[in-house]
Amino acid sequence: MASQGLQLLRRADFARFTFGRMGNTLGWQMLAVAMGWQVYALTHDPLALGYVGLCEFLPFVTLVLAGGYAADHGNRKLILVAMAGIDAGCAGVLLWTSLAGVASPWPIYAVAAVFGASRAFWAPAMQAYLINIVRRDEVAPAVAFDSTLRQIATVSGPALGGVLFVFGAPAVYAIIGAMFLSAALLTSGIRTQPPRAQPSGSGRAHELMEGLRFVLGNRILLGCISLDLFAVLFGGAVALLPVFAADILHIGPAGLGVLRSAPAIGAAVVGATLAYYAPRHHAGTWMFGGVTVFGIATIVFGLSTSFWLSMAALIVAGAGDMCSVYVRLTLAQLNTPEPIRGRVSAVNSMFIGASNELGAFESGVTARWFGTVPSVVIGGCATLAVVAAWVLAFPQLRRVPPLR
């Protein structure tokens, strides 16, 4: 497993793919810190942070099935390059608003909506492209290595964004734009061209829904994707980190960047471990265990008033989440037919987008209702309840065939 993973990074197309994705992730993570801190500084309202997530979620969930159709019938590489270019343009708009001293959060909400729309096309194309670049027997180590490098970006992005915020929002947005442009350039150099799906003759509306029908009919995929959806929907505390940084831990924007990096530190360590020692057997048990750890760590974070304990809890939460992500992505790659790979990836992205962006809105609403700390603790408890329910509802996940 270890030598196989190292060989993948020596291939030009895989290196361009995964480092391009890393550049996109780095830009998004820096952006999340900058927009979150700026919105909370303007409004001092946790619900305003929820609105950022809602503005990303609505266009994303509206367009993602169309994005899956485009990934199957269009040029996946061109889609990725075009969406990275749009993201760079959005960073330019944020740069302009910060230089102009705009004091309203509404321009940030608008840009968040455009980011959500672009990701609706980027995510299915990116997820569907991976298996076209590696052989089937290389999917598991490829997922592990790609996830590890992406988590490195997730670690460094928030910390870098928080530190650069000392020099002002314009500096952060300028570097974010450069990250998206570098991702576009790297992706444009990929030579592998995936096969395009042929129209089935059943109508475009029918084809748009084909990925959703496939997932709903596959108990293994439905179970692992929906588990991640509800676990992160209830247990995600990331959207409220600006509140913890400003009002509970009193650590400022640089500390916020460090907190946002913490889950990715745990995820990167676990991802690197999985790249060498990936569990072939009992994958479903590993996934349930990872989500359980995520829920417990979320509760600890919510109750903590110590920066270091909060850091440790977030690191453990990221480690648990990575176990679940690894199993989910590997099962999705191995259990999806090529002709509908983009549309199934779109459904996966739709579920994950719902858990992240809609979860951010849910966190903002519950924080307004119950308070920030009770909101996070209740969410962690709800995550544990979801795990218990899914163990009973999806026994197929406990009997997943070995990952090959």
N, C-alpha and C positions, 0 to 999 in steps of 0.2 A: 504494500500500500504506500509506504513512504517513498520508495524509488519511483513508483508510478506517478505519484503526485508531483515530484520534482521534475520529472521528464515533461509534464504538461506545461510547466512554466518556460521550457526551452522552445516551445512552438510559438512562432510569431503570431499566428492568428489568436491563439488562446491568450497569449500575453497582452495583445492589443485589446482583446475583449475584456479581460478582467481588470486591466489597469484603466481602461476607459470607464468601466463601471465604477471603479474606485474613485476616479475623478469626479464623476457625477455625485456619488455618495458624499464625498468630501464637501462639495459645494452645497448640497442640500443640508448637511449637518451644520455647517457654518451659518447657512441662511436661517435655520430654525432658531439658533441662539439669537441672532441679530433681530429677527422679526419679533420673537417672543419678548425679548428684553425691551425693545422699542415700543411695542404695543402696551406692555404693562407699565412702562414709564409714562406713557401718555395718558393712560386710563386708570391705573391702579385698581383694576377690576378683573378678577379671575375669569369672569364670564367672557371678557374680551378675548382672552387667550382661547377660549372655546370657539369663538367666532372665527378665529384664524383656521382652526381645524375644520369647521363646518364649510368655510369658503373653499377649502381645498377638496373636501369630500364631495360636495354636490356635483361639480362638473366632472370629477373623476368617475363617480359611480354612474353618471348619465352617459358617458362616452366610452367607458372601458370595453364594453362588448363590441362596439365598433372598432376599437383599437385592436381587439383580438382578431376580428375579421380581416383588418388591414395587415396584421402580422402574418396571417395565413395566405393571403392573396396578393400581397405587395412585397416590396423589397425591405426586409427587416433591417438591413444595414442603413439604408437611406432614412428609414423612419427614426432610427436611433440618432443619426447625425442631425436630422432636422429638429428633433425635440430638444437635443442639447443646445442647438442654436437658439431656439425660442427661449429656453431657460436663461441663456446668456443675455438675451435681450431684456428679459424680466429683471435680471440683476442690474442692468443698465438703468431701467426705470427707477428702481429703488435707490440707485446711486444719485440720480437726478433729484428725487424727492428729498433725500437727506441733505443734499447740498442746498436745496431751495428752502430748507427749514420748514417743511410741511408739518403742521402740528395735529393733523387729524389721522386716525388709524385707517380711514376708509381706503386710501391708496394702497396700503399694505394688504387689506382684505382683497382688493381687486387683483393685485399681483398674485396673491395666494390662489385665487380662482384660476388664473392662467396657468400657474404651476400645476394645479390639479388636473387641468385639461391636457397639458402636455404629458403628464405622467400616465394618463389613461392610454396613450399610444405607446409611450416608451416602455412601460412595465411588461406588457404582453410580448412585445418584440424582443426585449432583453431576455426574458425567461425562456422563450421558445427558441432562441438562437443558440443557447449553450450546447444542446445535444447535437446540433449540426456541426459543431467545431471539434467535438471529441467523439471517440467510439463509445458504444453502449456500455462496454465493460469498464470504461473510464469515467462514467457519470458520477459515481459516488465520490472518488477523490477530487474530481473537478468541482463538484458542489462544495466540498469541504475547503479546497484552496480558494475558490472564488469568494466564499463566505468569509474566510479568514482575512483576506485582503480588504474586503468590504468593511469588515469590523475594525480593521486598523484605521481606515478612513473615518469610521464612526467614532473611534476613540479620539483621533487627532483633530477632526473637524470642529466639534464643539469647543474643545480647549483652545484651538487656534482662533476660532471666532470670538470667544470670550476675551482672550488676551488682546486681539487686534481691536476690540471695541474700545480699548483705552485710547486708541488713536482716532476714534470717532467712527460712526456708521459708514461714511463714505469709503474708508479704507477697507472695511470688511466687504462691502458690496462690490468694490472693484476687483478684489481678489477672487470673490465668488464667481464673477463673470469670467475671469481668466480660467478658473477650474472647469467651467462648463465648455469653454472653447477648446481646452486641451482634450477633454473627453471626446468632443466631436472630431478632432483631428485624429486621435488614436483609433476611434471606431471606423473612420473612413478608410483606414489602411487594411482592414480585414478583407481577405480574398475569398474566403469560403462563402459560397452562395447556397442557401437552403433551397430545397424544392418548394415550389408554390402549389398550393391546393387548387384542384380543378373544381369549377362550379358543379354542384350536384344536380342542378336543374330543378330543385325544389323551391327556389325563390330565395331572395336575399334575406328576408325577415326570418325564414326558417333556418338558414345557415348561421345567422347571427346568434341564434339561441342554441345551436348545436353543442357548444361547449358546456353550457349550463345543464342541458339535458344529460350529457355524458357524466358530469360530476354528480348530479342528483341520482343517477342510476348506479354509481360505483360507490359502495358503502365505505371502502377504504379511503378513497379520496375525499368523500363527503365528510367522513368522521374527522380526519386529520385537519382539513381546511377549516371546518366549522369549530373545532376545538380551539384553534388559534384565534379565530374570529372572536369568540365570546370571552376567552381568557384575557386577551389584550384589551377588548372593549371595556371590560369591568376592571381589570387590574393595572391598566396603564397609568402611571403617575407622571410620565414625562411632560405632559402638557402643563402641569402645575409646578414644574420646577422653578420657573421665575418667581412664583409666590414663596416657595421654600427658601430660595436664595435671598430674596429681598426682605421677607418679614419674619421668617422662623430661624434660619441659620445665619442671616446677616453677613453674606459673603460676597455680594456684589456681582457684576457681570462676569468677571474672571472666574469666580467660584461657580457661577452658573454653568460656564463652559466645562469646568471640571466635572460637575455633577452629571451633565449630559453625556460626558465621555465614559462615565463609570460603567453603565450597562454594557457598552461595547468592549470594555477591557475584559470583563468576564466572558463575553461572547467570543472575543478573539482568542483567548486562551483555550476555550473549549473547541473552537473551530480548528485551531492548529493541532490540537490533540486528536480530533476526529480525522484530520487529514492523514495522520500516521496510524491511528488505531481505531478506525471506524467500526462501530458495532454492526456486524452483519446479521446477527440473530437478535430476536426479541426487540425489534425496533419500536414496536408499539409501546412496550413497557418503558423503554427509554423516553419516549415522547411524553407519556403520562407522568413519569417521574420528573421530567424537566419542567412541565407546566406546574406541577405541585410545588417544586422549589421556587419557581417564579412567584406564585401566590403568597407563599410564606414570607419571602424576602420583601414583597411589596408591603405586607402588614408591618414588618419591622421598620421599613423606611418611613412609613406613615407615622409611627409612634416615636421615632427618633428626634431628639433635639441636639444631637452631636453631629458635627460635620463628618467626622471619621466613621462613625457608625452608619450614617446615611450613605456614605461612599461605599462601605463594605456591603450594605444591603443591596444597593444598586448593582454592584459588581456581581453578586450572587444571582440577582434577578436576571441579569444579562446572560450568565452562564446557563441557567435553567432554560431560558428562552431559546438559546442557540441549539440545545438538544432537540427541542421541538421543531425548530426551523429546518435543521439538517434532515430529519426524518421526513418532514412534509415535502420539502423540495425534491429530495431523492425519489420518494414515492410518486410524486407528480410527474417527474421526468420519465420514470420507468414504466408507468402505467397508462401513458397517453399515446394514442396513435399519431403519427406524424401529420396526417392531413388536417387534424383539428388541434394541433399543439398550441397554436397561437390563441385560439378561442378558449381552450382550457386554461391556459396561462392567464387570460383575461379574467376568467371567473376567479381564479386564485388571487389575482391582484385586486379584484373587486372585494373579496372577503377581507383581505389584508388591509386594503384601504379603508374599509368600513371600520375595522378594529382600531386603526391608528387615528385617522382624521375624525371619524364619528366618535371614537373613544375620547379624543381630545375635547370635543364638544360636550360629551357626557360628563367628563371630569369637571369642566367649567360649570356646568349646571348644578351638579351635586355639591360642588364646593360652595356655590352661592346658597344652596338650600341648607346644607348641614355643616358647612365649614370645611376648610382645606384638609385638616388632619382626619376627621371622620370620613370624608369622602374617599381618601386613599385606603384607609383601613377597611371600610365596607367593600371597596372594590377588590382588595386582596382576598377577603372572605368569600366574595362571590366567585372569584376564580377557582378557589378550592371546591366550591359547590359544583361548578361546571365540570371539573375533573371527575368528581364522583358520579355525576349524571352520565358523562360520556363513557366511563368504564362500563356502565350497565347498558347504555343505548347502542354502543358500537363494539360488541365483542369481537368483531372481525379485526379490530386494531390490535388486540392482544395476540392474534394468530397471523400476523403479517408474515409472508414468506421471507426468507433471507434476502437481504439487499445484495443484488449481483449486477 
